[in-house]
């Protein structure tokens, strides 16, 4: 994305799960492009650091603790963002979890429920609540962070893949429903990225080597390498892109 000027000046964004990893990188990239950004998650000490970094860039930041599984908290978040910024142009649904990497028959019910609740229920509720505001203001952009595993089979990722596949299906349906309201909806599909969720797999030499050898670029990605794509999708440069599931994966989806 180097060399492409992305200007989000005058726009207001909200990014879930923005205390660390991909969410933090996206929130900072949106602010770097000129947007004011609301950051929220369930871990206050992390998202407050993101908010401080945004303010250091000279942008407005709003830091909120939100349980995305609770409709009332999501409603309150949207109202606070609108009250602070006056509008909401960009919604990035990034919050996600995967407490289980195992063969499907070994995944316990509680882990499956936690994955589906965080990854798809939270995304669904946030989208449902921001759509009326975007319709009223005449448009907006929604980016749902899915995963390569929602498009391609990855080993021991059955529940996580199911949740991310659901996000991609939701994205496409929303894009079709909302196009006439000037609301664009796209999915970002990261491959293997160096995030806290991946720490366990990357900590072991054998699993790390297996992962790297499966990727044409022979390395895992960094959170900062997916953030510019989010900024692009949020900008007017992507005005004719909706309903897409865009992979940022070092070429793994091509194999």
C-alpha positions in Angstrom: 0.0 0.0 0.0 3.0 2.3 0.1 2.6 5.3 -2.1 -1.2 5.4 -2.1 -2.5 8.4 -0.2 -5.5 7.4 2.0 -7.4 10.3 3.4 -10.0 9.6 6.1 -10.1 13.2 7.4 -13.5 14.1 8.8 -14.5 10.5 9.3 -15.3 8.7 12.5 -14.5 5.1 13.1 -15.0 2.4 15.7 -12.8 -0.7 16.1 -13.7 -3.6 18.3 -11.0 -5.7 19.9 -8.6 -2.8 19.4 -6.4 -3.2 22.5 -3.8 -5.3 20.8 -2.9 -7.2 17.6 -4.8 -6.6 14.4 -7.4 -4.4 16.0 -4.8 -2.1 17.5 -2.9 -1.9 14.2 -6.1 -1.1 12.3 -7.2 1.6 14.8 -3.8 3.3 14.6 -3.8 3.1 10.8 -7.2 4.7 10.5 -6.1 7.5 12.9 -2.9 7.9 10.9 -5.1 8.4 7.8 -7.0 11.2 9.6 -10.0 9.5 11.2 -11.2 10.0 14.8 -11.4 6.5 16.4 -13.4 4.9 19.1 -11.6 1.8 20.5 -13.3 -0.8 22.6 -13.0 -4.3 24.0 -13.4 -6.1 27.3 -9.8 -5.4 28.5 -9.5 -1.8 29.6 -5.8 -1.5 30.2 -5.1 -2.5 26.6 -7.5 -0.3 24.7 -6.6 2.7 26.8 -3.1 2.4 25.5 -4.5 2.4 21.9 -6.6 5.5 22.6 -3.5 7.3 24.0 -1.5 6.5 20.9 -4.3 7.9 18.7 -4.5 11.1 20.7 -0.7 11.4 20.3 -1.3 11.7 16.6 -3.6 14.6 17.1 -6.8 12.7 16.5 -9.8 12.3 18.8 -10.1 9.0 20.6 -12.9 7.4 22.7 -12.1 4.4 24.9 -14.9 2.2 25.9 -15.2 -1.1 27.7 -17.9 -3.1 25.9 -19.0 -6.7 26.1 -20.1 -7.4 22.5 -22.3 -10.3 23.6 -24.6 -7.9 25.5 -27.0 -6.0 23.2 -27.5 -3.2 25.8 -23.7 -2.6 26.0 -23.5 -2.5 22.2 -26.3 0.0 22.0 -24.7 2.2 24.6 -21.4 2.0 22.7 -23.0 3.2 19.4 -24.8 6.1 21.2 -21.6 7.2 22.9 -19.7 7.2 19.6 -22.4 9.2 17.9 -22.6 11.6 20.9 -18.8 12.1 20.9 -18.1 12.3 17.1 -21.6 13.2 15.7 -21.4 10.3 13.2 -20.0 6.9 12.6 -18.5 6.3 9.1 -16.4 3.2 9.6 -17.2 0.2 11.7 -14.4 -2.5 12.1 -15.5 -5.7 13.7 -12.3 -7.3 14.8 -12.9 -8.8 18.2 -12.4 -12.6 18.1 -11.2 -15.6 20.0 -10.1 -19.2 19.5 -9.6 -21.0 22.8 -9.5 -24.4 21.0 -7.0 -25.8 18.5 -7.8 -29.5 18.3 -9.5 -32.2 16.2 -13.2 -31.5 15.8 -14.2 -34.5 17.9 -12.2 -33.2 20.8 -13.6 -29.6 20.9 -15.6 -29.2 24.0 -19.1 -27.5 23.9 -18.0 -24.6 26.1 -15.1 -23.7 23.8 -17.3 -24.0 20.7 -19.9 -21.7 22.3 -17.3 -19.1 23.3 -15.9 -19.0 19.8 -19.2 -18.7 18.1 -20.5 -16.1 20.6 -17.4 -13.8 20.4 -16.7 -14.2 16.7 -20.2 -14.2 15.1 -22.7 -13.1 17.7 -20.6 -10.0 18.7 -20.1 -9.1 15.0 -23.8 -9.6 14.2 -24.9 -7.4 17.1 -22.5 -4.6 16.3 -23.5 -4.5 12.7 -27.2 -4.6 13.6 -26.7 -1.5 15.8 -24.6 0.6 13.5 -26.7 0.1 10.4 -29.5 2.6 11.3 -27.0 5.3 12.1 -25.2 4.8 8.8 -28.5 4.8 6.9 -29.5 8.1 8.5 -26.3 9.8 7.7 -26.4 8.6 4.1 -23.7 5.9 4.0 -20.8 4.2 5.7 -18.3 1.4 5.6 -18.3 -1.8 7.6 -15.3 -4.1 7.7 -15.7 -7.5 9.3 -12.4 -9.2 10.2 -12.9 -12.9 9.2 -10.0 -15.3 8.5 -8.4 -17.3 5.7 -9.8 -20.3 7.7 -13.3 -19.2 6.7 -12.4 -19.9 3.0 -9.7 -22.6 3.2 -9.5 -25.7 5.4 -6.8 -25.2 8.1 -5.8 -28.0 10.4 -7.5 -28.3 13.9 -9.6 -25.1 13.3 -13.1 -26.5 13.0 -15.0 -24.3 15.4 -12.9 -21.2 14.5 -13.4 -21.9 10.8 -17.1 -22.3 11.2 -17.4 -18.9 12.9 -15.2 -17.1 10.4 -17.1 -18.7 7.5 -20.3 -17.4 9.0 -18.8 -13.9 9.1 -18.0 -14.1 5.4 -21.5 -15.2 4.6 -22.9 -12.4 6.8 -20.7 -9.9 5.0 -21.9 -10.9 1.6 -25.6 -10.8 2.6 -25.2 -7.4 4.3 -23.4 -6.0 1.2 -26.3 -7.0 -1.0 -28.9 -5.6 1.4 -27.2 -2.3 2.1 -25.7 -1.3 -1.2 -28.7 0.9 -2.1 -28.1 2.8 1.2 -24.5 3.6 0.2 -23.2 1.3 2.9 -20.3 -0.9 1.8 -19.5 -4.1 3.6 -16.4 -6.2 3.2 -14.5 -8.9 5.0 -10.7 -9.0 5.7 -9.3 -12.5 5.8 -5.9 -12.6 7.5 -3.8 -15.7 7.1 -1.2 -16.7 9.8 -0.4 -13.5 11.6 2.0 -12.8 14.5 -0.6 -12.1 17.2 -1.3 -13.3 20.8 -3.8 -15.8 19.4 -0.9 -17.4 17.4 1.7 -17.3 20.2 1.1 -20.9 21.2 1.6 -22.3 17.7 4.6 -20.1 16.9 6.4 -20.9 20.2 7.2 -24.4 19.1 9.9 -24.7 16.4 8.2 -27.6 14.7 4.8 -26.0 14.3 6.3 -22.7 13.4 8.4 -24.3 10.6 5.3 -26.2 9.3 3.3 -23.0 9.2 6.0 -21.0 7.4 6.6 -23.8 4.9 2.9 -23.8 4.0 3.0 -20.1 3.1 4.4 -19.1 -0.3 6.2 -16.1 1.2 7.7 -18.4 3.9 6.8 -16.2 6.9 3.8 -15.3 9.0 2.4 -11.8 8.7 2.6 -8.9 11.0 -0.5 -7.0 12.3 0.8 -3.8 10.7 0.6 -5.5 7.2 -3.1 -6.0 7.3 -4.0 -2.5 8.7 -3.3 -0.6 5.4 -5.9 -2.8 3.6 -8.5 -1.9 6.2 -7.7 1.8 5.7 -8.0 1.4 1.9 -11.4 -0.4 2.2 -12.6 2.4 4.5 -11.6 5.1 2.0 -13.2 6.6 -1.1 -10.5 4.8 -3.1 -12.6 1.6 -2.5 -15.9 3.2 -3.4 -16.9 0.3 -5.8 -15.8 -2.5 -3.6 -18.5 -4.3 -1.5 -19.3 -7.9 -0.6 -15.6 -8.9 -1.0 -13.6 -11.3 1.1 -10.0 -10.0 0.8 -7.1 -12.3 1.8 -3.9 -10.9 3.3 -2.0 -14.1 3.8 1.3 -14.2 2.0 -0.2 -16.2 -0.8 -1.5 -19.1 1.3 -5.1 -18.8 -0.2 -3.6 -19.4 -3.7 -2.2 -22.9 -2.7 
